Amino acid sequence: MILSARAFLFDFDGTLVNSAPLHEWAFRMVLSTVSPGLLDQFDYETIKGLTTRHSFVRLGIDDVATLDWCVSAKQRIYREAVAEGHLKAFPGARSILDAVDALGAESFVVSSGSAESVQRGLDSCGLRGYLAGVITAEDAPAGKPAPAPYLACLARFELDRASSIAVEDASAGVRSAQAAGLRVIGVHNPVIASAADSYFPDFYTMKLALEGASTSMVPASA
């Protein structure tokens, strides 16, 4: 399955870069200002993979003016942290992108993050040069778990669905890719192992599979 893929559609946050701690911190900073009572029940895992706006709505903030302020403040806080060098690529991220290239395949990013946040993250972590294309929240009418981001990538870059495969770390992303008719590799998050078509705990084991060591694959049923 993996070795036959010609296009690898990587999620960005939580997949290529370990951004969850920064995103959670930024959400908590905003909530501490607008709705401190939500902090005790706040669990970043419940909104992981969603757009910033969808996340705040899910958290119960639906007043338009307050919502707009929350989105802007959260993005500003996160981007400042990225600019200060706090965002890190996952171990093996560059190696897996190199391995995709060695197969003669192409790598893309498909994210529900804003264009500015994703592009800043790519530059900060030195990943932009590995990619054939990037899809962000501004490129699709709806974010994950809707299929729109992946459909936008397939259409814009004229990719064949049958020879493309998504790489995801969150349930929302898995559902998005599968709704777009794509096979899915899960990484970093064992919670999604049973939902993905195959699962790797890290990029090093995924790289072994890309290099032909198919026995290193962890079946989704494991």
N, C-alpha and C positions, 0 to 999 in steps of 0.2 A: 504493500500500500504506500509506504513512505518513499521507497526508492523510485516509484513510478511517477511521483509528483514533479511537476515542472514549475509550479508556483507555490511558494509558502507564504501564507497570509498571517503574519504575526500580529497578535494584539500587542499593545505597547505597555500600558501600566500593569504591573504585576506579572508580566510575561517576559519582556525584554529588560525592563528596568524595575528595580525594587522600590517602587514609589508609594506603596501602601502606607508606610509609616508617615511620610510627608503629607499624603492626602488626609489621613486620619487626623493628624495634628492640625491641619488647616481647617478641617470641618469642626473640630473641637474648639478652636479659637473663635470661629464665627458663632457657633452655638452658645458659647459662654457669654457672648454679647447680646444676642437676640432672644435666646430661649434657654437659659441655664438649666431649667428643669428637665430638658431633654438629655442632658449629659449622662445621667445615671443609667439610662436605658440605651444609650447610643452604642451600636455595634457596627463597625465599619464593614464587616463581612456582608451585612444585609443590603448594602448599597454598592458593593464592589462591582465595577464594570458598567455602572450606569453613568449617564451624563451628570454633570454637577447640578443642573436645574432639576432633573428627574430625581436626583438624590434628595435634595431639600424638600421637594414635594412629598416624596416617600416618608420623610421624617416628620411631615405634618405642617410644613410651612407653605401656605398657599396664597397668602396675601401678595398681590402682584408687586407692590412697591418693596415690601420686605424681601420677597423672593429675589427680585432683581439685585437688591443690595447684597444679599447673602452670596449670590453667585459671583458678583464682582469682587467682593471681599475675599472669598475663599480662593478664587483664581489668583488674586494679587498676592496673597500670603504664600500660596504654593509656588508661584513663579519667582518670588523673592528668594525662597529657599533653594530653588534650582539654581538661580544666579549666584548664590553663595557657595555652590558646589556640593550641596547635600544629597543630590540625586545620584545614585550609583546603578550601573548596569549589573544585571545578575551575573554571577560567575559563569563563564562559558558563553555569554551572549555573542561576543565577537567570533568565537570559534564556531558556533553553530551557523552563523551567517556566512562565514568562510566555507564551511562544509556544504552549505546549500549551493554556493557559487561553484565549488569544486564538482558538484553533480551536474553542472550545466543548467541549473534551475535559477529562478529569480526570487528575491525576497521583497515583500511588501509589508507595510504597517497598516492595520485597519483598527482604528481607535474611536471610542466615543468621546475622547478628550477633545478640548478645543484646539484649533490649529496652532495658536500661539504657544500653548503649554506643551503640546507634543513636539513642535519644532524646536523650542528651547531645550526640551529634554534630549532630543536627538543630538543637538549640537553639544550640549553639556557632556554627554556620555560618548561622543565621538562615533555615533552610529549612522549618521545620515548617508555617508558614502557607500554603505552596504546595500542601500535600498533602491529598487527600481521604481517605487511609487509609494505615496502616503495618502491615506484616507482618514479624515478627522470628522468631528461633529458637524462642521460647516458643509461637508460634502454629501450629507445624507439627510432626508427629511425626518428621520427618527433615529435615536441611538439604540444600542443593544439593550434588551434582548430582541428587538425587532431585527429582521434580516437586512434592513436597508443599508447599513454600512458595508456589509459583504457584497451585496448586490451592486452597490456603487463601485466597489473595487473591480468586480468582474467586468462590469460594463465599461468603465473608464479605460481600463488597461487591456480590454479585449482578451480576457483570460478564459480558457476552457475550464468549465466547472469540474469536469471529470478528472482533469489532471492538476487541479488545485487542491490545497489542503490548508485548513486553518490551524493555528497554534494558539491555545487559550489557557488561561489560569482560573477563570471565574465562570460560574454557572450561567450568568447572563450572556457571556460571550459564546459559550458552547451552544446555548439555545439559538442565539443569533446566527451562528455559522450553519448549524443544522437546518434551520428554517430557510436558509439560502441554498440548501441542497449540497452543502460541503461536508466532506469528512473532517474530523477534528482530532488533533493531537492535544492531549491535556498535559500540562507541566506544572510543577511547583506545588500543586494543591491536591492532595489525595481525595478531597471531598468530591472532585469532579471525575475521578478515575472511572467510575462505572458509567458515567454519561458519555464520556469521550470514546472515540473509536479505538484509540490506544493511549497509553499514559506512560510518561517518563517522570521520575522524581526530580530530575535536573537536566541541564543541557548536555552534560557530559555523557550520560547514558543515551540521550537522543542522538548525539553525534556518532556514537558507536553504531547505532542502527543506520544512520545515513551513510556510514562508511561500509555497510554491508554486514555488520555483526547483528543480524536480525534476532538472534537468540537473546540479545540484551533487552528486547522489548518487554515491557510489563503488560500483559493482557489487560484489557479493561475490566475483565471479570475477577482479576486478582484482588 
